[in-house]
């Protein structure tokens, strides 16, 4: 059975006192969301807008390929 992955979205974390953002998605939607069930893309950034644009791009790219 194929795992249903979540959509790409922005996750945030405080690192060295500064809010950082990274793009990720839940690997298996039938399982709880935790650090071992997230696939990340790219690196942390302090710019939420840049991370949001990257998530939108990845979601659009998957839609074009016909992936759920």
N, CA, C and O atoms as a Tinker XYZ file with bonds, in Angstrom:
   272  protein
     1  N      0.834000   -1.191000    0.000000    73     2
     2  CA     0.000000    0.000000    0.000000    64     1     3
     3  C      0.880000    1.258000    0.000000    63     2     4     5
     4  O      1.843000    1.348000    0.762000    81     3
     5  N      0.547000    2.207000   -0.845000    73     3     6
     6  CA     1.317000    3.435000   -0.971000    64     5     7
     7  C      0.968000    4.405000    0.158000    63     6     8     9
     8  O     -0.201000    4.582000    0.502000    81     7
     9  N      1.994000    5.025000    0.725000    73     7    10
    10  CA     1.770000    6.019000    1.769000    64     9    11
    11  C      1.240000    7.299000    1.142000    63    10    12    13
    12  O      1.714000    7.725000    0.089000    81    11
    13  N      0.261000    7.907000    1.789000    73    11    14
    14  CA    -0.259000    9.199000    1.351000    64    13    15
    15  C      0.587000   10.292000    2.000000    63    14    16    17
    16  O      0.558000   10.469000    3.218000    81    15
    17  N      1.341000   11.024000    1.179000    73    15    18
    18  CA     2.170000   12.113000    1.695000    64    17    19
    19  C      1.355000   13.389000    1.812000    63    18    20    21
    20  O      0.369000   13.578000    1.099000    81    19
    21  N      1.771000   14.252000    2.707000    73    19    22
    22  CA     1.118000   15.538000    2.879000    64    21    23
    23  C      1.621000   16.553000    1.871000    63    22    24    25
    24  O      2.523000   16.268000    1.084000    81    23
    25  N      1.035000   17.732000    1.902000    73    23    26
    26  CA     1.475000   18.818000    1.023000    64    25    27
    27  C      2.722000   19.464000    1.624000    63    26    28    29
    28  O      2.955000   19.401000    2.831000    81    27
    29  N      3.510000   20.080000    0.761000    73    27    30
    30  CA     4.675000   20.829000    1.220000    64    29    31
    31  C      4.174000   22.057000    1.965000    63    30    32    33
    32  O      3.248000   22.733000    1.518000    81    31
    33  N      4.791000   22.338000    3.100000    73    31    34
    34  CA     4.408000   23.473000    3.922000    64    33    35
    35  C      5.623000   24.013000    4.660000    63    34    36    37
    36  O      6.707000   23.434000    4.601000    81    35
    37  N      5.431000   25.115000    5.348000    73    35    38
    38  CA     6.525000   25.762000    6.068000    64    37    39
    39  C      6.464000   25.364000    7.541000    63    38    40    41
    40  O      5.430000   25.496000    8.195000    81    39
    41  N      7.584000   24.880000    8.040000    73    39    42
    42  CA     7.738000   24.575000    9.463000    64    41    43
    43  C      8.688000   25.608000   10.053000    63    42    44    45
    44  O      9.576000   26.103000    9.359000    81    43
    45  N      8.508000   25.935000   11.325000    73    43    46
    46  CA     9.395000   26.912000   11.959000    64    45    47
    47  C      9.961000   26.349000   13.250000    63    46    48    49
    48  O      9.386000   25.462000   13.879000    81    47
    49  N     11.115000   26.900000   13.622000    73    47    50
    50  CA    11.788000   26.489000   14.842000    64    49    51
    51  C     12.668000   27.651000   15.289000    63    50    52    53
    52  O     13.218000   28.384000   14.467000    81    51
    53  N     12.790000   27.804000   16.589000    73    51    54
    54  CA    13.707000   28.806000   17.130000    64    53    55
    55  C     15.092000   28.172000   17.218000    63    54    56    57
    56  O     15.281000   27.170000   17.907000    81    55
    57  N     16.058000   28.763000   16.517000    73    55    58
    58  CA    17.436000   28.281000   16.516000    64    57    59
    59  C     18.338000   29.440000   16.895000    63    58    60    61
    60  O     18.340000   30.479000   16.234000    81    59
    61  N     19.095000   29.262000   17.948000    73    59    62
    62  CA    19.980000   30.328000   18.465000    64    61    63
    63  C     19.215000   31.629000   18.689000    63    62    64    65
    64  O     19.723000   32.712000   18.400000    81    63
    65  N     17.997000   31.515000   19.204000    73    63    66
    66  CA    17.199000   32.686000   19.536000    64    65    67
    67  C     16.534000   33.365000   18.354000    63    66    68    69
    68  O     15.924000   34.422000   18.517000    81    67
    69  N     16.638000   32.785000   17.172000    73    67    70
    70  CA    16.067000   33.382000   15.966000    64    69    71
    71  C     15.115000   32.397000   15.298000    63    70    72    73
    72  O     15.425000   31.212000   15.169000    81    71
    73  N     13.957000   32.893000   14.875000    73    71    74
    74  CA    12.996000   32.027000   14.204000    64    73    75
    75  C     13.505000   31.680000   12.814000    63    74    76    77
    76  O     13.834000   32.559000   12.017000    81    75
    77  N     13.564000   30.370000   12.537000    73    75    78
    78  CA    14.040000   29.855000   11.262000    64    77    79
    79  C     12.914000   29.052000   10.615000    63    78    80    81
    80  O     12.066000   28.497000   11.314000    81    79
    81  N     12.903000   28.988000    9.296000    73    79    82
    82  CA    11.856000   28.304000    8.538000    64    81    83
    83  C     12.477000   27.282000    7.603000    63    82    84    85
    84  O     13.583000   27.463000    7.093000    81    83
    85  N     11.730000   26.193000    7.391000    73    83    86
    86  CA    12.166000   25.148000    6.464000    64    85    87
    87  C     10.925000   24.530000    5.829000    63    86    88    89
    88  O      9.862000   24.465000    6.446000    81    87
    89  N     11.076000   24.082000    4.597000    73    87    90
    90  CA     9.972000   23.462000    3.869000    64    89    91
    91  C      9.994000   21.965000    4.147000    63    90    92    93
    92  O     11.045000   21.326000    4.103000    81    91
    93  N      8.828000   21.423000    4.433000    73    91    94
    94  CA     8.739000   19.992000    4.685000    64    93    95
    95  C      7.322000   19.500000    4.445000    63    94    96    97
    96  O      6.398000   20.285000    4.232000    81    95
    97  N      7.175000   18.177000    4.484000    73    95    98
    98  CA     5.846000   17.577000    4.373000    64    97    99
    99  C      5.830000   16.274000    5.161000    63    98   100   101
   100  O      6.858000   15.632000    5.376000    81    99
   101  N      4.637000   15.916000    5.577000    73    99   102
   102  CA     4.448000   14.687000    6.320000    64   101   103
   103  C      4.610000   13.513000    5.361000    63   102   104   105
   104  O      3.991000   13.493000    4.297000    81   103
   105  N      5.428000   12.545000    5.723000    73   103   106
   106  CA     5.708000   11.398000    4.866000    64   105   107
   107  C      4.512000   10.459000    4.793000    63   106   108   109
   108  O      4.133000   10.023000    3.706000    81   107
   109  N      3.919000   10.146000    5.928000    73   107   110
   110  CA     2.804000    9.206000    5.988000    64   109   111
   111  C      1.666000    9.853000    6.777000    63   110   112   113
   112  O      1.732000    9.976000    8.000000    81   111
   113  N      0.630000   10.259000    6.061000    73   111   114
   114  CA    -0.486000   10.979000    6.678000    64   113   115
   115  C     -1.288000   10.107000    7.649000    63   114   116   117
   116  O     -2.050000   10.634000    8.460000    81   115
   117  N     -1.126000    8.786000    7.578000    73   115   118
   118  CA    -1.864000    7.913000    8.493000    64   117   119
   119  C     -1.161000    7.798000    9.849000    63   118   120   121
   120  O     -1.690000    7.183000   10.775000    81   119
   121  N      0.025000    8.388000    9.960000    73   119   122
   122  CA     0.797000    8.339000   11.197000    64   121   123
   123  C      0.861000    9.734000   11.820000    63   122   124   125
   124  O      0.678000   10.735000   11.126000    81   123
   125  N      1.122000    9.801000   13.138000    73   123   126
   126  CA     1.220000   11.111000   13.796000    64   125   127
   127  C      2.356000   11.951000   13.220000    63   126   128   129
   128  O      3.356000   11.424000   12.734000    81   127
   129  N      2.182000   13.248000   13.287000    73   127   130
   130  CA     3.222000   14.179000   12.837000    64   129   131
   131  C      4.299000   14.256000   13.917000    63   130   132   133
   132  O      4.022000   14.659000   15.047000    81   131
   133  N      5.518000   13.873000   13.571000    73   131   134
   134  CA     6.671000   13.964000   14.463000    64   133   135
   135  C      7.918000   14.060000   13.587000    63   134   136   137
   136  O      7.842000   13.867000   12.374000    81   135
   137  N      9.041000   14.351000   14.185000    73   135   138
   138  CA    10.257000   14.619000   13.411000    64   137   139
   139  C     10.690000   13.452000   12.529000    63   138   140   141
   140  O     11.354000   13.679000   11.517000    81   139
   141  N     10.346000   12.229000   12.866000    73   139   142
   142  CA    10.709000   11.090000   12.035000    64   141   143
   143  C      9.742000   10.838000   10.897000    63   142   144   145
   144  O      9.951000    9.932000   10.090000    81   143
   145  N      8.682000   11.634000   10.826000    73   143   146
   146  CA     7.665000   11.470000    9.786000    64   145   147
   147  C      7.548000   12.735000    8.933000    63   146   148   149
   148  O      6.477000   13.047000    8.413000    81   147
   149  N      8.654000   13.451000    8.799000    73   147   150
   150  CA     8.684000   14.663000    7.972000    64   149   151
   151  C      9.838000   14.559000    6.978000    63   150   152   153
   152  O     10.966000   14.224000    7.341000    81   151
   153  N      9.533000   14.851000    5.732000    73   151   154
   154  CA    10.536000   14.935000    4.671000    64   153   155
   155  C     10.822000   16.417000    4.453000    63   154   156   157
   156  O      9.898000   17.184000    4.181000    81   155
   157  N     12.071000   16.830000    4.566000    73   155   158
   158  CA    12.444000   18.224000    4.396000    64   157   159
   159  C     13.037000   18.461000    3.018000    63   158   160   161
   160  O     13.586000   17.548000    2.400000    81   159
   161  N     12.924000   19.690000    2.542000    73   159   162
   162  CA    13.514000   20.081000    1.273000    64   161   163
   163  C     14.228000   21.410000    1.478000    63   162   164   165
   164  O     13.613000   22.400000    1.875000    81   163
   165  N     15.512000   21.425000    1.210000    73   163   166
   166  CA    16.272000   22.667000    1.352000    64   165   167
   167  C     16.823000   22.849000    2.753000    63   166   168   169
   168  O     16.868000   21.915000    3.552000    81   167
   169  N     17.237000   24.065000    3.027000    73   167   170
   170  CA    17.861000   24.414000    4.296000    64   169   171
   171  C     16.986000   25.403000    5.057000    63   170   172   173
   172  O     16.027000   25.953000    4.516000    81   171
   173  N     17.334000   25.617000    6.315000    73   171   174
   174  CA    16.647000   26.630000    7.111000    64   173   175
   175  C     16.941000   28.014000    6.554000    63   174   176   177
   176  O     18.013000   28.259000    6.001000    81   175
   177  N     15.980000   28.912000    6.706000    73   175   178
   178  CA    16.129000   30.304000    6.288000    64   177   179
   179  C     15.409000   31.191000    7.297000    63   178   180   181
   180  O     14.498000   30.737000    7.989000    81   179
   181  N     15.811000   32.436000    7.380000    73   179   182
   182  CA    15.116000   33.378000    8.259000    64   181   183
   183  C     13.964000   34.067000    7.536000    63   182   184   185
   184  O     13.212000   34.829000    8.144000    81   183
   185  N     13.823000   33.800000    6.237000    73   183   186
   186  CA    12.798000   34.454000    5.415000    64   185   187
   187  C     11.608000   33.513000    5.201000    63   186   188   189
   188  O     11.685000   32.571000    4.412000    81   187
   189  N     10.506000   33.781000    5.914000    73   187   190
   190  CA     9.324000   32.936000    5.780000    64   189   191
   191  C      8.750000   33.011000    4.365000    63   190   192   193
   192  O      8.278000   32.006000    3.835000    81   191
   193  N      8.787000   34.189000    3.756000    73   191   194
   194  CA     8.253000   34.344000    2.404000    64   193   195
   195  C      8.986000   33.453000    1.404000    63   194   196   197
   196  O      8.356000   32.847000    0.537000    81   195
   197  N     10.301000   33.370000    1.518000    73   195   198
   198  CA    11.083000   32.512000    0.614000    64   197   199
   199  C     10.707000   31.043000    0.817000    63   198   200   201
   200  O     10.564000   30.299000   -0.154000    81   199
   201  N     10.548000   30.628000    2.061000    73   199   202
   202  CA    10.156000   29.246000    2.344000    64   201   203
   203  C      8.754000   28.968000    1.811000    63   202   204   205
   204  O      8.496000   27.893000    1.269000    81   203
   205  N      7.859000   29.923000    1.961000    73   203   206
   206  CA     6.482000   29.766000    1.479000    64   205   207
   207  C      6.443000   29.650000   -0.043000    63   206   208   209
   208  O      5.702000   28.831000   -0.587000    81   207
   209  N      7.234000   30.460000   -0.724000    73   207   210
   210  CA     7.303000   30.384000   -2.189000    64   209   211
   211  C      7.853000   29.025000   -2.630000    63   210   212   213
   212  O      7.379000   28.454000   -3.613000    81   211
   213  N      8.841000   28.511000   -1.914000    73   211   214
   214  CA     9.404000   27.204000   -2.248000    64   213   215
   215  C      8.365000   26.100000   -2.056000    63   214   216   217
   216  O      8.262000   25.199000   -2.888000    81   215
   217  N      7.599000   26.163000   -0.973000    73   215   218
   218  CA     6.547000   25.167000   -0.736000    64   217   219
   219  C      5.492000   25.233000   -1.829000    63   218   220   221
   220  O      5.051000   24.200000   -2.333000    81   219
   221  N      5.086000   26.441000   -2.198000    73   219   222
   222  CA     4.101000   26.604000   -3.281000    64   221   223
   223  C      4.624000   26.018000   -4.589000    63   222   224   225
   224  O      3.889000   25.346000   -5.313000    81   223
   225  N      5.891000   26.272000   -4.887000    73   223   226
   226  CA     6.513000   25.752000   -6.112000    64   225   227
   227  C      6.500000   24.220000   -6.112000    63   226   228   229
   228  O      6.129000   23.600000   -7.109000    81   227
   229  N      6.903000   23.618000   -5.003000    73   227   230
   230  CA     6.944000   22.157000   -4.920000    64   229   231
   231  C      5.548000   21.547000   -5.060000    63   230   232   233
   232  O      5.380000   20.528000   -5.729000    81   231
   233  N      4.554000   22.165000   -4.434000    73   231   234
   234  CA     3.186000   21.658000   -4.558000    64   233   235
   235  C      2.684000   21.774000   -5.989000    63   234   236   237
   236  O      2.032000   20.860000   -6.495000    81   235
   237  N      2.980000   22.884000   -6.641000    73   235   238
   238  CA     2.552000   23.082000   -8.035000    64   237   239
   239  C      3.248000   22.073000   -8.952000    63   238   240   241
   240  O      2.623000   21.515000   -9.854000    81   239
   241  N      4.528000   21.844000   -8.719000    73   239   242
   242  CA     5.297000   20.891000   -9.521000    64   241   243
   243  C      4.695000   19.481000   -9.417000    63   242   244   245
   244  O      4.612000   18.768000  -10.417000    81   243
   245  N      4.286000   19.089000   -8.235000    73   243   246
   246  CA     3.679000   17.771000   -8.053000    64   245   247
   247  C      2.300000   17.695000   -8.698000    63   246   248   249
   248  O      1.927000   16.652000   -9.235000    81   247
   249  N      1.546000   18.781000   -8.653000    73   247   250
   250  CA     0.250000   18.814000   -9.330000    64   249   251
   251  C      0.416000   18.630000  -10.835000    63   250   252   253
   252  O     -0.363000   17.919000  -11.470000    81   251
   253  N      1.429000   19.271000  -11.397000    73   251   254
   254  CA     1.683000   19.158000  -12.830000    64   253   255
   255  C      2.091000   17.739000  -13.226000    63   254   256   257
   256  O      1.789000   17.288000  -14.330000    81   255
   257  N      2.770000   17.046000  -12.332000    73   255   258
   258  CA     3.177000   15.664000  -12.604000    64   257   259
   259  C      2.053000   14.681000  -12.320000    63   258   260   261
   260  O      2.174000   13.489000  -12.604000    81   259
   261  N      0.952000   15.189000  -11.753000    73   259   262
   262  CA    -0.187000   14.334000  -11.461000    64   261   263
   263  C     -0.063000   13.563000  -10.168000    63   262   264   265
   264  O     -0.769000   12.574000   -9.968000    81   263
   265  N      0.821000   13.995000   -9.284000    73   263   266
   266  CA     0.966000   13.333000   -7.989000    64   265   267
   267  C     -0.066000   13.907000   -7.032000    63   266   268   269
   268  O     -0.399000   15.089000   -7.109000    81   267
   269  N     -0.580000   13.064000   -6.121000    73   267   270
   270  CA    -1.589000   13.536000   -5.164000    64   269   271
   271  C     -1.026000   14.528000   -4.181000    63   270   272
   272  O     -1.751000   15.016000   -3.314000    81   271
